[in-house]
Amino acid sequence: MKPVLLLFIFISLNIYAQEVPLTETELKAFTTRIETETKKLTSLTTDFEQQKHLAFLSNDIQSYGKMFLRADGALKWSYTEPNKYSVIFKNNAIYINDNGKKSTVSGDQDMFKKINHLIAGSVSGKLFNDNDFSIRYFKVDNEIKVKLIPDNKTLKKYLTEVHLYFPQNEALVSKVKLIEPSGDYTLILFKNKKLNVKIDPNIFKH
Amino acid sequence: MLKLIQIFLSISLLILTSCTHYKPIGEKVANEKSIYSSPYFNEIDGEFLFDAKMQVFGNDLNGILVIKTIDENKKRLALISDFGNTLLDFEFVNDEVNVIYIMDDLNKKLVIQMLENYFQLIIHPSFTIKKTYLAEEGKTYISKLQGKRIFLYVNKEDQLVYLKQSSIFRDKVGVYFYAKSTQIETIQFESFELPIKINLIKR
């Protein structure tokens, strides 16, 4: 066998070896921890870095911002760089502020609910009890990777897989990878997470 | 018979008045070259990112437009939402457009055709010159793309500043290019047939 081929097989095996399914005990411990912690969750604020990967581009497209989540489901996704742009998901509506220009979107309610649910659920870990996805759990280095495969027809049009990464012994997601049917993906990294801090009500005002 | 003459005269007048948009300002001169190469998006391996602000049938839409020049005949163009999901991904090879991906909501024959045509006008690499007109501000080259007449308005440095697509009856589309040297800064696209405007600002 050619050395190059051997090397390729070794690398491939190594990649797969890194992703180990959780044992039943590990899975129970992990889901119990997430469930306990998310029950206590009244609010979450975090910085985020968004990296859009397009196969034909040499560099990913980066955006930065802040995210605010309230226990009642209100969610604000606020981009600060390179542009100021925010979206509030609240009371079954989407409020957009595009650098001062405000608008409201009342579109497909089913789709709206799914987007809101996906974002809020990804961050808080509440997606695990969702009927819209088939879920598998893995250990990858020092993280737990939760692989969600949409079963829902609407979601399948937009996403083939969602990967949530949890650092060992933590209940909050540190990164989310949203993989599209084209193979392109968006990776969102969360930093400076703050749990259960009081969020100024003005944050959710439009 | 008199009625027939009246109808004929009315139609002739209509065609004459409706064709004023079809003739460029200036004096017709001999073509100095046979091809006009667009100064934009032709650098091989060049990658361009724009914030896209679109007004489509009264709705405001935002996104990011990505253009990559693969080689002299091939380009990729993708439109993504602010949240990151890909809305469309087209490949332009010479005069042909291939759909690599299109979001399900946009996957309608008429919409795809319209998007292909609009984006092709923005990134098309070169145009065959059929006629040249000389005016005070620069030149107008007349070419053809998508079976319709293309007016390329260039300044005294031969830099493309405005592209207009017209049929014999009316103007179809106008595209303004604002650049520093060959580095494009802003593109303003407007359809004269449909309520569609696209403003692209270099990111």
Interface residues (C-beta under 8 A of the other chain):
Chain A: Q50 K52 L54 F56 L57 S58 N59 I61 S63 W77 Y79 P82 N83 Y85 V87 D98 K101 S103 K157 Y158 L178 E180 P181 S182 D184 T186 I188
Chain B: D45 E47 L49 D51 K53 D60 N62 I64 V66 K68 I70 R76 A78 I80 D82 F83 G84 N85 T86 D89 I100 Y101 M103 D104 R203
